[in-house]
Amino acid sequence: MVGSSAKKVAFAAFIGTTIEWYDFYIYALASVLIFGQLFFPSDNQFISILGSFGTFAVGFLARPLGAIIFGHIGDRLGRKKSLIMTLMLMGIATTCVGLLPTYETAGIIAPILLVLLRIVQGIAVGGEWGGAVLMAGEHAPKGLKNFFSSFAQWGSPAGNVLALLVFSYIISLPKTELFDSNYWRSPFLVSFILLIIGLIARITLTESPVFIESNKKQQMVKQKESAPLVSVFKTALPLIMLAIGANALSFSGIFSNTLMIGYTTLALQTEKHLILDALFWVAIVHFICQPFTAYLAERMKASYFLMISALLALLSVFLLFPIVNIGTKPSFIIGISLTVICYSGFYGVIAGYLSRIFPVRIRYTALSISYQGCAAIFGSIIPLIGGYLIYQYGTFWYPLALFYCVLALISIICIYLLSRYHYYDE
């Protein structure tokens, strides 16, 4: 029987990460669709979009700093305090993006401010993810920990659905209304309302029982502990490196949204509203599939499930591009959905699996560094390399597909090696 406290925490993790990922996705969509014109004007459309992708990548590079700062707070002061701080930081930064002057009115100051706010967003997400996963997983009953941890991951497709709904409307407006009347700002300003909702959900939570128990044991021993970051690198560096590699496929979701927008609009010359409409339905598919795949994963060993999911995702990419190249809205939905269904199983389970390869006293820091270290490496290079491959090869999609396969193979190899380590199951 699952207690009401565990359900409440899982729901709060879902709501909080939905808001965080809404903020993330509206920036991702804006970087492809409107930021080039507003902040990086150029006669060359590719150069303009690459400038936007660059600011998108900067947020990933800032994530490890957030992992270190809020990992320390989460391991020393509690998961709840850290989660409230990260949500406030993300919501305020995103709201401020909606208040920025454009290049036309402020010159070079405008893209500089945009980059700085993107760095703040990266720091916030860097601290948020690990705490949301741990709060849900550490409150969960034994035998359902991966499933409950997946509620934090479930916020990603939910946030994507919200972002796509907003941008589908925004991008349909005439250019005069979108840019001259500043309607592009509204998705970012809405974030402040969502911030209030998220804070209400998180303030009412109880602290992780696993963290409280660990804290009591540490106080009884009365032994001075090293800072969590120092302990992580002293005792868990091999695990951190493998966990970074294991997470590689987690960021392949950039293929199914940001890069697919770039591929269809630049290589296939598709109207923007067509791919946005398709991605909305793909996000719905992801949203529906993920909790089911996470629940089914409890029926088998998590490491086996993850390797099988990654292998299926690898194979699915060779169906993705031939179907998408048909160039119709149904083909976009079907092609991208096939890959997303395979990917959703991996994405839903990886968080809970990795959270329990580390001991409680350094878990927030270690989990966050492994995921956000991966974000800094793969999350930053995927849009840049992917954008280059789209520009260089156009509809010749094999280089993009092989790039995706490399990500999947890295995850498979690292998960296999991780499966040989001790596994905590509090």
HUDADA-V182077 format. One record per backbone hydrogen bond with DSSP energy under -0.5 kcal/mol. NH is the residue of the N-H (numbers start at 1). CO is the residue of the C=O. Records with the same first field share a line. If there is no record, write none. Layout:
NH: CO, CO
This chain:
7: 3
8: 4
9: 5
10: 6
11: 7
12: 8
13: 9
14: 10
15: 11
16: 12
17: 13
18: 14
19: 15
20: 16
21: 17
22: 18
23: 19
24: 20
25: 21
26: 22
27: 23
28: 24
29: 25
30: 26
31: 27
32: 28
33: 29
34: 30
35: 30
38: 34
39: 35
40: 35, 36
45: 43
48: 44
49: 45
50: 46
51: 47
52: 48
53: 49
54: 50
55: 51
56: 52
57: 53
58: 54
59: 55
60: 56, 57
61: 57
62: 58
63: 59, 60
65: 62
66: 62
67: 63
68: 64
69: 65
70: 66
71: 67
72: 68
73: 69
74: 70
75: 71
76: 72
77: 73
78: 73
82: 78
83: 79
84: 80
85: 81
86: 82
87: 83
88: 84
89: 85
90: 86
91: 87
92: 88
93: 89
94: 90
95: 91
96: 92
97: 93
98: 94
99: 96
100: 97
103: 38
105: 102
106: 102
107: 103
109: 106
110: 107
111: 107
112: 108
113: 109
114: 110
115: 111
116: 112
117: 113
118: 114
119: 115
120: 116
121: 117
122: 118
123: 119
124: 120
125: 121
126: 122
127: 123
128: 124
129: 125
131: 127
132: 128
133: 129
134: 130
135: 131
136: 132
137: 133
138: 134
139: 135
140: 136
144: 141
148: 144
149: 145
150: 146
151: 148
152: 149
153: 149
154: 150
155: 151, 152
156: 153
157: 153
158: 154
159: 155
160: 156
161: 157
162: 158
163: 159
164: 160
165: 161
166: 162
167: 163
168: 164
169: 165
170: 166
171: 167
172: 168, 169
173: 169, 170
177: 174
178: 174
179: 175
180: 175
181: 176
182: 179
183: 177
184: 178
185: 182
186: 183
188: 185
189: 185
190: 186
191: 188
192: 189
193: 190
194: 190
195: 191
196: 192
197: 193
198: 194
199: 195
200: 196
201: 197
202: 198
203: 199
204: 200
205: 202
212: 208
213: 209
214: 210
215: 211
216: 212
217: 213
218: 214
219: 215
220: 216
221: 217
222: 218
223: 218
231: 227
232: 228
233: 229
234: 230
235: 231
236: 232
240: 236
241: 237
242: 238
243: 239
244: 240
245: 241
246: 242
247: 243
248: 245
249: 246
250: 247
251: 247, 248
252: 249
253: 250
254: 251
255: 252
256: 252
257: 253
259: 254
260: 255
261: 257
262: 258
263: 259
264: 260
265: 261
266: 262
267: 262, 263
268: 263
270: 264
274: 271
275: 271
276: 272
277: 273
278: 274
279: 275
280: 276
281: 277
282: 278
283: 279
284: 280
285: 281
286: 282
287: 283
288: 284
289: 285
290: 286
291: 287
292: 288
293: 289
294: 290
295: 291
296: 292
297: 293
298: 294, 295
299: 296
300: 297
305: 301
306: 302
307: 303
308: 304
309: 305
310: 306
311: 307
312: 308
313: 309
314: 310
315: 311
316: 312
317: 313, 314
318: 315
319: 316
320: 316
321: 317
323: 319
324: 320
325: 321
326: 323
327: 324
332: 328
333: 329
334: 330
335: 331
336: 332
337: 333
338: 334
339: 335
340: 336
341: 337
342: 338
343: 339
344: 340
345: 341
346: 342
347: 343
348: 344
349: 345
350: 346
351: 347
353: 349
354: 350
355: 351
356: 352, 353
357: 354
362: 359
363: 360
364: 360
366: 362
367: 363
368: 364
369: 365
370: 366
371: 367
372: 368
373: 369
374: 370
375: 371
376: 372
377: 373
378: 374
379: 374
380: 375
381: 377
382: 378
383: 379
384: 380
385: 381
386: 382
387: 383
388: 384
389: 385
390: 386
391: 387
392: 388
393: 389
394: 390
396: 393
397: 395
401: 397
402: 398
403: 399
404: 400
405: 401
406: 402
407: 403
408: 404
409: 405
410: 406
411: 407
412: 408
413: 409
414: 410
415: 411
416: 412
417: 413
418: 414
419: 415
420: 417
421: 418
424: 356
